[in-house]
Amino acid sequence: MNNNQLIRFGPLPIRILIGISLILHGLPKVSDIPGTEDFFAKIGLPPGLAILIALLEVIGGFAILFGILTRIAAGLVVLEMIGSTLHVKLSKGFVGGYELDLLIMAICISLFITGPGRISIEYEVIKREIFPRGKKLVDKLKQERSE
């Protein structure tokens, strides 16, 4: 197996890790919406945002895990992590504060750039990436790099 073939499978382990992490962080929010709304109100966020964040983490987590709408879900998670870092975690410092948010953000930026990889619903079932311009951009960069 050559290097280009291996690169096509690279996003799979990070998709699995971040997908499961997002789902596990979102399920408690979904299962206790009133508690999540109260928490959001205490930190100065609109309580109505709680359901959106909870659904983003659960549905986005599954989307990333299975490799469908990966770039869109990853982009939305990046926006969530930026908000979380700036509004809540920045004052807590790096360790025990925003380190996990930055890690999630870095993983999602990577997935936004690379797409879901070869082992995904987008490639295996639909036979094309739903967000095709990203794939074209990455393919163009690979072609330029190999020249």
C-alpha positions as a printed NumPy array, in Angstrom:
array([[  0.   ,   0.   ,   0.   ],
       [  1.521,   3.323,  -1.025],
       [  1.472,   6.625,   0.848],
       [ -1.51 ,   8.106,  -1.042],
       [ -3.641,   5.051,  -0.26 ],
       [ -2.779,   5.285,   3.432],
       [ -3.621,   8.999,   3.555],
       [ -7.154,   8.244,   2.346],
       [ -7.737,   6.193,   5.513],
       [ -6.143,   8.732,   7.891],
       [ -9.32 ,  10.566,   8.938],
       [-11.003,   7.367,  10.189],
       [ -9.394,   7.107,  13.652],
       [ -9.873,  10.793,  14.412],
       [-13.464,  10.643,  13.128],
       [-14.17 ,   7.752,  15.487],
       [-12.546,   9.505,  18.453],
       [-14.159,  12.901,  17.972],
       [-17.535,  11.431,  17.014],
       [-17.752,   9.357,  20.184],
       [-16.455,  12.262,  22.304],
       [-19.06 ,  14.66 ,  20.92 ],
       [-21.87 ,  12.157,  21.402],
       [-20.824,  11.469,  24.996],
       [-20.626,  15.202,  25.744],
       [-23.967,  15.892,  24.072],
       [-26.074,  13.088,  25.576],
       [-26.129,  14.53 ,  29.124],
       [-27.205,  17.879,  27.669],
       [-30.025,  16.241,  25.69 ],
       [-31.171,  14.115,  28.62 ],
       [-31.395,  17.136,  30.949],
       [-32.443,  20.092,  28.818],
       [-33.785,  22.139,  31.796],
       [-30.488,  21.678,  33.662],
       [-28.504,  22.602,  30.575],
       [-30.675,  25.681,  30.028],
       [-30.09 ,  26.707,  33.657],
       [-26.337,  26.267,  33.223],
       [-26.362,  28.33 ,  30.033],
       [-28.314,  31.087,  31.78 ],
       [-25.809,  31.112,  34.682],
       [-22.891,  31.661,  32.322],
       [-24.714,  34.396,  30.417],
       [-25.826,  32.482,  27.333],
       [-29.407,  32.364,  26.063],
       [-31.104,  29.253,  27.512],
       [-32.565,  28.445,  24.092],
       [-29.05 ,  27.826,  22.84 ],
       [-28.806,  24.717,  25.048],
       [-30.922,  22.506,  22.782],
       [-29.026,  23.639,  19.682],
       [-25.644,  22.878,  21.244],
       [-26.894,  19.54 ,  22.585],
       [-28.255,  18.517,  19.184],
       [-25.107,  19.711,  17.411],
       [-22.959,  17.552,  19.668],
       [-25.134,  14.44 ,  19.342],
       [-26.202,  14.676,  15.683],
       [-22.887,  16.206,  14.612],
       [-21.059,  13.492,  16.533],
       [-22.949,  10.774,  14.663],
       [-22.433,  12.576,  11.345],
       [-18.689,  12.762,  11.909],
       [-18.516,   9.207,  13.267],
       [-20.244,   7.725,  10.213],
       [-18.683,  10.111,   7.707],
       [-21.704,  11.921,   6.341],
       [-21.786,  15.716,   6.1  ],
       [-18.419,  15.554,   7.823],
       [-17.127,  18.92 ,   6.674],
       [-20.34 ,  20.718,   7.623],
       [-20.546,  19.072,  11.061],
       [-16.848,  19.689,  11.704],
       [-17.195,  23.353,  10.727],
       [-20.131,  23.828,  13.088],
       [-18.243,  22.15 ,  15.926],
       [-15.29 ,  24.489,  15.317],
       [-17.649,  27.458,  15.713],
       [-19.055,  25.941,  18.914],
       [-15.565,  25.402,  20.338],
       [-14.534,  28.973,  19.498],
       [-17.575,  30.245,  21.387],
       [-17.01 ,  27.868,  24.283],
       [-13.356,  28.815,  24.565],
       [-13.879,  32.556,  24.397],
       [-17.016,  32.762,  26.531],
       [-16.468,  30.107,  29.192],
       [-13.057,  28.464,  29.25 ],
       [-10.505,  31.189,  28.504],
       [-10.593,  32.549,  32.043],
       [ -9.848,  29.071,  33.447],
       [ -6.471,  28.878,  31.704],
       [ -5.081,  26.219,  29.421],
       [ -4.838,  23.13 ,  31.66 ],
       [ -8.273,  22.313,  33.028],
       [ -9.732,  25.061,  30.892],
       [ -9.675,  25.325,  27.138],
       [ -7.152,  22.595,  26.26 ],
       [ -9.874,  20.086,  25.278],
       [-11.713,  22.721,  23.268],
       [ -8.534,  23.468,  21.306],
       [ -7.951,  19.763,  20.704],
       [-11.514,  19.279,  19.448],
       [-11.125,  22.396,  17.314],
       [ -7.858,  21.13 ,  15.781],
       [ -9.373,  17.726,  15.003],
       [-12.443,  19.301,  13.415],
       [-10.335,  21.726,  11.367],
       [ -8.379,  18.726,  10.106],
       [-11.614,  16.944,   9.167],
       [-12.934,  20.102,   7.542],
       [ -9.815,  20.247,   5.37 ],
       [ -9.461,  16.531,   4.556],
       [-13.079,  15.412,   4.528],
       [-14.306,  12.078,   5.842],
       [-11.718,   9.839,   4.206],
       [-12.261,   6.634,   2.277],
       [-14.129,   4.633,   4.912],
       [-17.262,   6.747,   5.226],
       [-20.88 ,   6.817,   4.143],
       [-20.073,   9.628,   1.736],
       [-17.532,   7.518,  -0.15 ],
       [-18.811,   3.971,   0.344],
       [-22.583,   4.434,  -0.002],
       [-23.205,   7.738,  -1.764],
       [-20.021,   7.327,  -3.843],
       [-19.196,  11.015,  -3.66 ],
       [-18.522,  13.649,  -1.078],
       [-21.574,  15.745,  -0.261],
       [-19.38 ,  18.848,   0.028],
       [-17.389,  18.262,  -3.184],
       [-15.465,  21.525,  -3.489],
       [-13.425,  20.612,  -0.446],
       [-12.372,  17.34 ,  -2.068],
       [-11.462,  19.15 ,  -5.292],
       [ -9.331,  21.617,  -3.335],
       [ -7.512,  18.845,  -1.472],
       [ -6.996,  16.865,  -4.707],
       [ -5.589,  19.977,  -6.396],
       [ -3.176,  20.569,  -3.522],
       [ -2.064,  16.91 ,  -3.629],
       [ -1.488,  17.158,  -7.386],
       [  0.588,  20.332,  -6.989],
       [  2.592,  18.723,  -4.204],
       [  3.397,  15.645,  -6.289],
       [  4.659,  17.714,  -9.226]])
